[in-house]
């Protein structure tokens, strides 16, 4: 059931606010397109972060994560068994790695937030399957969005798809509301039951961001307070879009201008 207190706290944006979210989302998606050609063996994750940071600044925006709760980077870069919030650093990529680059930017006060998976050279069949299923789960969740549906419908659609593929959904992290605020209500869980949770209404802005493990669902956060990894060291994948609920369904704000959806990308 919808919690009335939560429902009253969820922001409903008028139609004119969609333009700001489109611009912020397009910028983030363009940055993730740009970085594709740089994801290769031998490059350090800090260099990928620097390139994304400069791209955002060059386009009149600023990284949303920089300084957020003390975080010191423009992106989170999560490699192989890192689930999310991987900190860019001296680690260099090697052939066969998979990684998620998560970037949020603030443009004219609006937050665009998206993440995408990348493969380094030839990746394993299982890794490719994991990335495919995770992207499909995100799109299944987005397809469930319409006025009158619930956040539980989104989570159920993603969980059903993931578990049918014999992977597991991470339960410790979730999507969220956004707009002029980076993280807002409602929480958009990656699992759920139909009809449960906040009811979706036109003007809600959300992220849909399934995190999927090849092994068990359990994760742990490392001593740095940010990096979350799979407890069984199995591979993990994540995709994320920012969307807005419309009168008839939803609009994706962070679609790739280059048409990139999931690996392998044409520029890889």
C-alpha positions in Angstrom: 0.0 0.0 0.0 1.1 3.6 -0.6 2.2 5.3 2.6 0.3 8.6 2.7 3.2 10.4 4.4 5.7 9.3 1.8 3.2 10.2 -1.0 2.9 13.7 0.3 6.7 14.1 0.4 7.3 13.0 -3.3 7.7 16.0 -5.5 5.5 16.3 -8.6 7.1 18.5 -11.3 5.1 20.5 -13.8 5.6 19.8 -17.5 8.0 22.7 -17.9 10.5 21.1 -15.6 11.0 18.2 -18.0 13.1 20.4 -20.2 15.7 20.9 -17.5 15.9 17.2 -16.8 16.2 16.4 -20.5 19.2 18.7 -20.8 20.9 17.4 -17.7 20.2 13.8 -18.7 21.5 14.3 -22.3 24.8 15.8 -20.9 25.4 12.8 -18.7 24.6 10.4 -21.5 26.9 12.2 -23.9 29.7 12.0 -21.3 29.2 8.2 -21.0 29.3 8.0 -24.8 32.5 10.0 -24.9 34.3 7.8 -22.4 33.6 4.6 -24.4 36.6 5.1 -26.7 38.9 5.5 -23.6 37.8 2.2 -21.8 40.7 0.0 -22.8 43.4 -2.1 -21.2 46.1 -0.1 -19.4 44.1 3.0 -18.5 43.7 3.9 -14.9 40.2 4.4 -13.5 41.4 7.8 -12.2 42.0 8.9 -15.8 38.5 7.9 -16.8 37.2 9.9 -13.9 39.3 12.9 -15.0 38.0 12.8 -18.6 34.4 12.6 -17.4 35.0 15.5 -14.9 36.5 17.7 -17.6 33.6 16.9 -20.0 31.0 17.9 -17.5 32.8 21.2 -16.7 33.4 21.9 -20.4 29.6 21.7 -20.9 28.7 24.2 -18.2 27.8 21.7 -15.5 29.4 20.3 -12.4 29.6 16.7 -11.1 27.0 16.0 -8.5 29.0 13.5 -6.6 32.0 15.7 -6.1 31.9 16.7 -2.4 28.7 14.7 -1.8 29.1 13.4 1.7 32.8 13.9 1.4 33.2 12.0 -1.8 36.2 13.3 -3.8 35.5 12.3 -7.4 33.2 13.0 -10.4 32.3 9.3 -11.0 32.0 6.0 -9.3 33.8 3.3 -11.3 33.1 -0.3 -10.2 35.2 -3.1 -11.7 34.3 -6.8 -11.9 33.1 -7.9 -8.4 32.6 -4.3 -7.2 28.8 -3.7 -7.0 28.7 0.1 -6.8 30.5 3.2 -5.5 33.9 2.1 -6.6 36.4 4.9 -6.1 38.6 5.9 -9.1 42.3 5.5 -8.5 45.5 3.9 -9.7 43.9 0.6 -10.7 44.5 0.0 -14.4 42.1 -2.0 -16.5 43.0 -5.3 -18.0 41.6 -7.4 -20.9 38.4 -9.1 -19.8 37.4 -6.6 -17.1 33.8 -5.4 -16.9 33.1 -2.1 -15.2 30.3 0.3 -14.5 30.8 4.1 -14.8 28.2 6.0 -12.8 28.1 9.8 -13.4 25.7 12.5 -12.2 25.9 16.1 -13.2 24.1 19.3 -12.2 23.1 21.5 -15.1 21.2 24.7 -14.4 20.1 23.2 -11.0 18.8 19.9 -12.5 20.4 16.5 -11.8 21.1 14.0 -14.6 22.1 10.6 -13.3 23.1 7.5 -15.3 25.4 4.6 -15.3 26.5 2.2 -18.0 28.5 -1.0 -18.2 31.7 -1.4 -20.3 33.8 -4.4 -21.3 37.6 -4.3 -21.8 38.5 -6.2 -25.0 37.1 -9.7 -25.1 35.0 -10.5 -22.0 33.7 -13.9 -20.9 30.4 -15.2 -22.1 29.1 -15.2 -18.6 30.1 -11.6 -18.1 28.4 -10.6 -21.3 25.2 -12.5 -20.3 25.3 -10.7 -16.9 25.5 -7.3 -18.6 22.7 -8.2 -21.1 20.3 -9.4 -18.3 21.0 -6.3 -16.2 20.2 -3.9 -19.1 17.1 -5.9 -19.9 16.0 -5.8 -16.3 16.4 -2.0 -16.2 14.3 -1.7 -19.4 11.7 -4.1 -17.9 11.4 -1.9 -14.9 11.1 1.2 -17.0 8.4 -0.4 -19.1 6.3 -0.9 -15.9 6.3 2.9 -15.2 2.9 4.6 -15.8 0.5 6.7 -13.7 -1.3 4.4 -11.2 1.5 1.8 -11.1 3.7 1.6 -8.1 7.4 1.4 -7.3 6.8 -2.2 -6.3 5.7 -2.9 -9.9 9.1 -1.6 -11.1 11.0 -3.7 -8.6 8.9 -6.8 -9.4 9.5 -6.5 -13.1 13.3 -6.3 -12.6 13.5 -9.0 -10.0 11.5 -11.4 -12.1 13.7 -11.0 -15.1 16.9 -11.3 -13.2 15.9 -14.4 -11.2 14.6 -16.1 -14.3 18.1 -15.8 -15.7 19.5 -17.4 -12.5 21.2 -14.2 -11.3 20.5 -12.3 -8.1 19.3 -8.8 -7.4 21.2 -6.7 -4.9 18.9 -5.5 -2.1 21.2 -3.2 -0.2 21.0 -0.3 -2.7 18.2 1.2 -4.8 17.1 3.8 -7.2 15.7 7.1 -6.0 13.8 10.3 -6.8 15.8 13.2 -8.1 15.3 16.6 -9.8 16.8 19.7 -8.2 17.8 17.3 -5.4 20.4 14.5 -6.0 18.7 11.8 -3.9 15.1 12.2 -3.0 11.9 10.1 -2.4 10.8 7.7 -3.4 13.2 4.8 -3.0 13.0 2.6 -6.1 13.9 -0.9 -5.0 15.3 -3.4 -7.4 12.9 -6.0 -6.1 9.3 -5.9 -5.0 5.7 -7.0 -5.2 3.1 -5.7 -7.6 0.9 -3.0 -6.2 3.1 -2.2 -3.2 5.0 1.0 -2.4 4.4 4.6 -3.6 2.0 5.2 -6.4 3.5 6.7 -9.6 2.1 10.0 -10.7 2.8 12.3 -13.6 5.7 14.6 -12.8 7.7 12.2 -10.6 11.4 12.0 -11.6 13.2 8.7 -10.7 16.2 6.7 -11.3 15.9 3.0 -12.3 19.2 1.3 -11.5 19.3 -2.5 -11.0 22.4 -4.0 -9.6 22.7 -7.7 -10.5 25.2 -10.3 -9.2 26.3 -13.4 -11.1 26.4 -15.2 -7.7 24.6 -14.5 -4.5 23.0 -11.2 -3.7 24.9 -10.4 -0.5 27.4 -7.4 -0.5 29.7 -5.8 1.9 31.1 -2.3 2.1 34.9 -2.0 2.4 36.8 0.0 5.0 36.8 3.2 2.8 33.1 3.5 3.5 32.1 3.6 -0.1 33.1 0.6 -2.2 30.5 -2.2 -2.1 31.6 -5.6 -3.3 30.0 -9.0 -3.7 30.6 -11.2 -0.7 31.3 -14.3 -2.8 33.5 -12.2 -5.2 31.1 -13.0 -8.1 30.8 -10.5 -11.0 28.3 -7.7 -10.6 26.7 -5.3 -13.2 24.5 -2.2 -13.1 22.7 0.1 -15.5 20.9 3.3 -14.6 18.6 5.7 -16.3 16.9 8.8 -15.1 13.2 9.0 -16.1 10.1 11.1 -15.7 6.6 9.8 -15.2 4.3 11.3 -17.9 0.5 11.2 -18.4 0.8 8.0 -20.5 4.0 6.3 -19.3 7.5 7.7 -18.9 10.3 9.6 -20.6 13.9 8.4 -20.4 16.1 11.5 -19.9 19.5 9.7 -20.2 19.3 7.8 -23.5 22.6 7.7 -25.4 22.8 10.4 -28.1 25.1 8.0 -30.0 22.6 5.1 -29.7 24.8 3.1 -27.3 22.7 0.8 -25.1 24.9 -2.1 -23.8 28.3 -3.6 -24.6 29.8 -4.1 -27.0 29.5 -0.5 -28.2 30.4 0.4 -31.8 33.3 2.6 -30.6 34.7 -0.1 -28.3 
